Amino acid sequence: MSGGVLVVEDDPDLLSLVEMILRDAGHEVAVASDGLQALARVEERMPAVILLDMRMPVMNGWEFAREYRARYGHPAPIVVVTAAEDARARAQEIGADAWLEKPFDLDDVVRMVDRFAAPPGGTAHAP
């Protein structure tokens, strides 16, 4: 079974905020504070989309993306969420489907997730 959004972010305040905004928009949300936790969440349930921070302790975004693809291929799109100077380049480094630059507008997060994963009862818009 797959669905929902997996938010991978090591900043607890930002993680809570994004989780709340996406839940308010009708999405099912799973969270992880590093790549290792994210792999465990994927094993429990494949998300419809992954919002991935790149710089995290334990297992960073590059390591997560490499291990995720080795285990599962490319079943769920990855959206890189980063404060790095060139978010597009970070996304291209791991073959991500899209990117969001920090700081971001919360409406942009919801729109990005809606592109890949419709909330229950809604319809996703193809990227």
CYANA upper distance limits for C-alpha pairs under 8 A (distance plus 0.5 A):
  1 MET  CA     45 ARG  CA      6.88
  1 MET  CA     46 MET  CA      7.28
  2 SER  CA     45 ARG  CA      6.27
  2 SER  CA     46 MET  CA      5.08
  2 SER  CA     47 PRO  CA      5.81
  2 SER  CA     48 ALA  CA      6.72
  3 GLY  CA     28 GLU  CA      8.07
  3 GLY  CA     45 ARG  CA      8.06
  3 GLY  CA     46 MET  CA      6.93
  3 GLY  CA     47 PRO  CA      5.03
  3 GLY  CA     48 ALA  CA      4.88
  3 GLY  CA     49 VAL  CA      8.20
  3 GLY  CA    117 ALA  CA      7.99
  4 GLY  CA     27 HIS  CA      6.52
  4 GLY  CA     28 GLU  CA      5.05
  4 GLY  CA     29 VAL  CA      6.09
  4 GLY  CA     30 ALA  CA      7.90
  4 GLY  CA     47 PRO  CA      5.63
  4 GLY  CA     48 ALA  CA      5.81
  4 GLY  CA     49 VAL  CA      7.42
  4 GLY  CA    117 ALA  CA      7.42
  4 GLY  CA    119 PRO  CA      8.05
  5 VAL  CA     27 HIS  CA      7.45
  5 VAL  CA     28 GLU  CA      6.68
  5 VAL  CA     29 VAL  CA      5.34
  5 VAL  CA     30 ALA  CA      6.69
  5 VAL  CA     47 PRO  CA      5.97
  5 VAL  CA     48 ALA  CA      6.47
  5 VAL  CA     49 VAL  CA      5.69
  5 VAL  CA     50 ILE  CA      6.38
  5 VAL  CA     51 LEU  CA      7.89
  5 VAL  CA    113 VAL  CA      8.10
  5 VAL  CA    117 ALA  CA      8.03
  6 LEU  CA     29 VAL  CA      6.42
  6 LEU  CA     30 ALA  CA      5.31
  6 LEU  CA     31 VAL  CA      6.11
  6 LEU  CA     32 ALA  CA      8.00
  6 LEU  CA     38 ALA  CA      8.08
  6 LEU  CA     41 ARG  CA      8.28
  6 LEU  CA     47 PRO  CA      6.45
  6 LEU  CA     48 ALA  CA      8.49
  6 LEU  CA     49 VAL  CA      6.94
  6 LEU  CA     50 ILE  CA      5.26
  6 LEU  CA     51 LEU  CA      6.66
  7 VAL  CA     15 LEU  CA      7.66
  7 VAL  CA     18 VAL  CA      8.28
  7 VAL  CA     19 GLU  CA      7.80
  7 VAL  CA     29 VAL  CA      7.71
  7 VAL  CA     30 ALA  CA      6.82
  7 VAL  CA     31 VAL  CA      5.34
  7 VAL  CA     32 ALA  CA      6.82
  7 VAL  CA     50 ILE  CA      6.54
  7 VAL  CA     51 LEU  CA      5.33
  7 VAL  CA     52 LEU  CA      6.90
  8 VAL  CA     15 LEU  CA      8.10
  8 VAL  CA     31 VAL  CA      6.44
  8 VAL  CA     32 ALA  CA      5.29
  8 VAL  CA     33 SER  CA      6.09
  8 VAL  CA     34 ASP  CA      6.70
  8 VAL  CA     35 GLY  CA      7.56
  8 VAL  CA     38 ALA  CA      6.88
  8 VAL  CA     50 ILE  CA      7.92
  8 VAL  CA     51 LEU  CA      6.48
  8 VAL  CA     52 LEU  CA      5.44
  8 VAL  CA     53 ASP  CA      6.38
  9 GLU  CA     14 LEU  CA      7.93
  9 GLU  CA     15 LEU  CA      6.17
  9 GLU  CA     31 VAL  CA      8.32
  9 GLU  CA     32 ALA  CA      6.96
  9 GLU  CA     33 SER  CA      5.43
  9 GLU  CA     34 ASP  CA      6.99
  9 GLU  CA     52 LEU  CA      7.18
  9 GLU  CA     53 ASP  CA      5.72
  9 GLU  CA     56 MET  CA      7.78
 10 ASP  CA     15 LEU  CA      7.68
 10 ASP  CA     32 ALA  CA      8.18
 10 ASP  CA     33 SER  CA      4.82
 10 ASP  CA     34 ASP  CA      6.53
 10 ASP  CA     53 ASP  CA      8.09
 10 ASP  CA     56 MET  CA      6.24
 10 ASP  CA     57 PRO  CA      8.02
 11 ASP  CA     15 LEU  CA      6.50
 11 ASP  CA     33 SER  CA      7.93
 12 PRO  CA     16 SER  CA      6.58
 12 PRO  CA     33 SER  CA      8.07
 13 ASP  CA     17 LEU  CA      6.69
 14 LEU  CA     18 VAL  CA      6.59
 15 LEU  CA     19 GLU  CA      6.55
 15 LEU  CA     31 VAL  CA      7.97
 15 LEU  CA     33 SER  CA      8.41
 16 SER  CA     20 MET  CA      6.59
 17 LEU  CA     21 ILE  CA      6.68
 18 VAL  CA     22 LEU  CA      6.61
 18 VAL  CA    106 LEU  CA      8.07
 18 VAL  CA    109 VAL  CA      8.36
 19 GLU  CA     23 ARG  CA      6.59
 19 GLU  CA     29 VAL  CA      6.83
 19 GLU  CA     30 ALA  CA      8.45
 19 GLU  CA     31 VAL  CA      8.00
 20 MET  CA     24 ASP  CA      6.54
 21 ILE  CA     25 ALA  CA      6.79
 21 ILE  CA    106 LEU  CA      7.78
 21 ILE  CA    110 VAL  CA      8.03
 22 LEU  CA     26 GLY  CA      7.00
 22 LEU  CA     27 HIS  CA      5.97
 22 LEU  CA     28 GLU  CA      8.13
 22 LEU  CA     29 VAL  CA      7.59
 22 LEU  CA    110 VAL  CA      6.81
 23 ARG  CA     27 HIS  CA      5.42
 23 ARG  CA     28 GLU  CA      6.66
 23 ARG  CA     29 VAL  CA      7.06
 25 ALA  CA    110 VAL  CA      7.64
 25 ALA  CA    119 PRO  CA      7.89
 26 GLY  CA    119 PRO  CA      5.66
 26 GLY  CA    120 PRO  CA      7.32
 27 HIS  CA    118 ALA  CA      7.97
 27 HIS  CA    119 PRO  CA      5.14
 27 HIS  CA    120 PRO  CA      7.36
 28 GLU  CA    119 PRO  CA      7.81
 30 ALA  CA     41 ARG  CA      7.69
 31 VAL  CA     38 ALA  CA      7.89
 31 VAL  CA     41 ARG  CA      8.24
 32 ALA  CA     37 GLN  CA      5.75
 32 ALA  CA     38 ALA  CA      5.62
 32 ALA  CA     41 ARG  CA      7.92
 33 SER  CA     37 GLN  CA      7.10
 33 SER  CA     38 ALA  CA      7.97
 33 SER  CA     56 MET  CA      8.12
 34 ASP  CA     38 ALA  CA      6.75
 34 ASP  CA     56 MET  CA      6.23
 34 ASP  CA     57 PRO  CA      6.76
 34 ASP  CA     58 VAL  CA      6.80
 34 ASP  CA     59 MET  CA      6.28
 34 ASP  CA     60 ASN  CA      7.09
 35 GLY  CA     39 LEU  CA      6.73
 35 GLY  CA     56 MET  CA      8.05
 35 GLY  CA     58 VAL  CA      7.60
 35 GLY  CA     59 MET  CA      5.11
 35 GLY  CA     60 ASN  CA      6.19
 35 GLY  CA     61 GLY  CA      6.81
 35 GLY  CA     63 GLU  CA      7.79
 35 GLY  CA     64 PHE  CA      5.42
 36 LEU  CA     40 ALA  CA      7.05
 36 LEU  CA     58 VAL  CA      7.40
 36 LEU  CA     59 MET  CA      6.16
 36 LEU  CA     64 PHE  CA      7.60
 37 GLN  CA     41 ARG  CA      6.83
 38 ALA  CA     42 VAL  CA      6.71
 38 ALA  CA     64 PHE  CA      8.25
 39 LEU  CA     43 GLU  CA      6.68
 39 LEU  CA     64 PHE  CA      7.80
 39 LEU  CA     68 TYR  CA      7.38
 40 ALA  CA     44 GLU  CA      6.91
 41 ARG  CA     45 ARG  CA      6.75
 41 ARG  CA     46 MET  CA      8.20
 42 VAL  CA     46 MET  CA      5.31
 42 VAL  CA     47 PRO  CA      7.14
 46 MET  CA     76 ALA  CA      7.89
 47 PRO  CA     76 ALA  CA      6.84
 48 ALA  CA     76 ALA  CA      5.85
 48 ALA  CA     77 PRO  CA      7.67
 48 ALA  CA    116 PHE  CA      7.48
 48 ALA  CA    117 ALA  CA      6.10
 49 VAL  CA     76 ALA  CA      5.69
 49 VAL  CA     77 PRO  CA      5.58
 49 VAL  CA     78 ILE  CA      6.55
 49 VAL  CA     79 VAL  CA      7.98
 49 VAL  CA    113 VAL  CA      7.52
 49 VAL  CA    116 PHE  CA      6.77
 49 VAL  CA    117 ALA  CA      6.85
 50 ILE  CA     76 ALA  CA      7.34
 50 ILE  CA     77 PRO  CA      6.77
 50 ILE  CA     78 ILE  CA      5.27
 50 ILE  CA     79 VAL  CA      6.51
 51 LEU  CA     78 ILE  CA      6.61
 51 LEU  CA     79 VAL  CA      5.36
 51 LEU  CA     80 VAL  CA      6.51
 51 LEU  CA     81 VAL  CA      6.87
 52 LEU  CA     61 GLY  CA      6.91
 52 LEU  CA     78 ILE  CA      7.24
 52 LEU  CA     79 VAL  CA      6.48
 52 LEU  CA     80 VAL  CA      5.35
 52 LEU  CA     81 VAL  CA      6.03
 53 ASP  CA     60 ASN  CA      8.34
 53 ASP  CA     61 GLY  CA      6.50
 53 ASP  CA     80 VAL  CA      6.53
 53 ASP  CA     81 VAL  CA      5.38
 53 ASP  CA     82 THR  CA      6.18
 54 MET  CA     60 ASN  CA      6.17
 54 MET  CA     61 GLY  CA      4.47
 54 MET  CA     62 TRP  CA      7.02
 54 MET  CA     80 VAL  CA      7.52
 54 MET  CA     81 VAL  CA      7.55
 54 MET  CA     82 THR  CA      6.71
 55 ARG  CA     60 ASN  CA      5.89
 55 ARG  CA     61 GLY  CA      6.79
 55 ARG  CA     82 THR  CA      8.38
 56 MET  CA     60 ASN  CA      5.20
 56 MET  CA     61 GLY  CA      7.48
 59 MET  CA     63 GLU  CA      6.45
 59 MET  CA     64 PHE  CA      6.81
 60 ASN  CA     64 PHE  CA      6.61
 61 GLY  CA     65 ALA  CA      6.52
 62 TRP  CA     66 ARG  CA      6.75
 62 TRP  CA     94 ILE  CA      6.89
 63 GLU  CA     67 GLU  CA      6.68
 64 PHE  CA     68 TYR  CA      6.32
 65 ALA  CA     69 ARG  CA      6.54
 65 ALA  CA     94 ILE  CA      6.86
 66 ARG  CA     70 ALA  CA      6.68
 66 ARG  CA     94 ILE  CA      7.97
 67 GLU  CA     71 ARG  CA      6.65
 68 TYR  CA     72 TYR  CA      6.32
 68 TYR  CA     73 GLY  CA      7.55
 69 ARG  CA     73 GLY  CA      4.78
 69 ARG  CA     74 HIS  CA      6.41
 77 PRO  CA     96 ALA  CA      7.47
 77 PRO  CA     97 ASP  CA      6.22
 77 PRO  CA    116 PHE  CA      7.79
 78 ILE  CA     96 ALA  CA      5.53
 78 ILE  CA     97 ASP  CA      6.01
 78 ILE  CA     98 ALA  CA      7.33
 79 VAL  CA     91 ALA  CA      8.01
 79 VAL  CA     96 ALA  CA      6.43
 79 VAL  CA     97 ASP  CA      6.36
 79 VAL  CA     98 ALA  CA      5.22
 79 VAL  CA     99 TRP  CA      5.42
 79 VAL  CA    100 LEU  CA      7.60
 80 VAL  CA     87 ALA  CA      7.92
 80 VAL  CA     90 ARG  CA      7.88
 80 VAL  CA     91 ALA  CA      6.14
 80 VAL  CA     96 ALA  CA      7.07
 80 VAL  CA     98 ALA  CA      6.91
 80 VAL  CA     99 TRP  CA      4.97
 80 VAL  CA    100 LEU  CA      6.67
 81 VAL  CA     87 ALA  CA      8.07
 81 VAL  CA     99 TRP  CA      6.30
 81 VAL  CA    100 LEU  CA      5.32
 81 VAL  CA    101 GLU  CA      6.38
 81 VAL  CA    102 LYS  CA      7.21
 82 THR  CA     87 ALA  CA      6.58
 82 THR  CA     99 TRP  CA      8.32
 82 THR  CA    100 LEU  CA      7.13
 82 THR  CA    101 GLU  CA      5.81
 82 THR  CA    102 LYS  CA      5.99
 83 ALA  CA     87 ALA  CA      7.67
 83 ALA  CA    101 GLU  CA      6.21
 83 ALA  CA    102 LYS  CA      5.04
 83 ALA  CA    103 PRO  CA      7.38
 84 ALA  CA     90 ARG  CA      8.21
 84 ALA  CA    101 GLU  CA      8.08
 84 ALA  CA    102 LYS  CA      8.44
 86 ASP  CA     90 ARG  CA      7.11
 87 ALA  CA     91 ALA  CA      6.70
 87 ALA  CA     99 TRP  CA      6.84
 87 ALA  CA    100 LEU  CA      7.46
 87 ALA  CA    101 GLU  CA      6.41
 88 ARG  CA     92 GLN  CA      6.66
 88 ARG  CA     98 ALA  CA      8.28
 88 ARG  CA     99 TRP  CA      6.81
 89 ALA  CA     93 GLU  CA      6.64
 90 ARG  CA     94 ILE  CA      7.42
 91 ALA  CA     95 GLY  CA      6.57
 91 ALA  CA     96 ALA  CA      5.35
 91 ALA  CA     97 ASP  CA      7.84
 91 ALA  CA     98 ALA  CA      7.15
 91 ALA  CA     99 TRP  CA      6.61
 92 GLN  CA     96 ALA  CA      6.51
100 LEU  CA    104 PHE  CA      7.32
100 LEU  CA    109 VAL  CA      8.11
104 PHE  CA    108 ASP  CA      7.37
104 PHE  CA    109 VAL  CA      7.93
105 ASP  CA    109 VAL  CA      7.35
106 LEU  CA    110 VAL  CA      7.09
107 ASP  CA    111 ARG  CA      6.65
108 ASP  CA    112 MET  CA      6.47
109 VAL  CA    113 VAL  CA      6.69
110 VAL  CA    114 ASP  CA      6.52
111 ARG  CA    115 ARG  CA      6.82
112 MET  CA    116 PHE  CA      7.60
113 VAL  CA    117 ALA  CA      6.25
113 VAL  CA    118 ALA  CA      8.15
114 ASP  CA    118 ALA  CA      5.74
114 ASP  CA    119 PRO  CA      7.84
114 ASP  CA    124 ALA  CA      6.15
114 ASP  CA    125 HIS  CA      7.10
115 ARG  CA    124 ALA  CA      6.06
115 ARG  CA    125 HIS  CA      5.11
115 ARG  CA    126 ALA  CA      6.30
115 ARG  CA    127 PRO  CA      6.19
116 PHE  CA    124 ALA  CA      6.23
116 PHE  CA    125 HIS  CA      6.95
116 PHE  CA    126 ALA  CA      6.95
116 PHE  CA    127 PRO  CA      7.30
117 ALA  CA    123 THR  CA      8.15
117 ALA  CA    124 ALA  CA      5.64
117 ALA  CA    125 HIS  CA      8.31
118 ALA  CA    122 GLY  CA      5.66
118 ALA  CA    123 THR  CA      5.24
118 ALA  CA    124 ALA  CA      4.63
118 ALA  CA    125 HIS  CA      8.10
119 PRO  CA    123 THR  CA      7.67
119 PRO  CA    124 ALA  CA      8.30
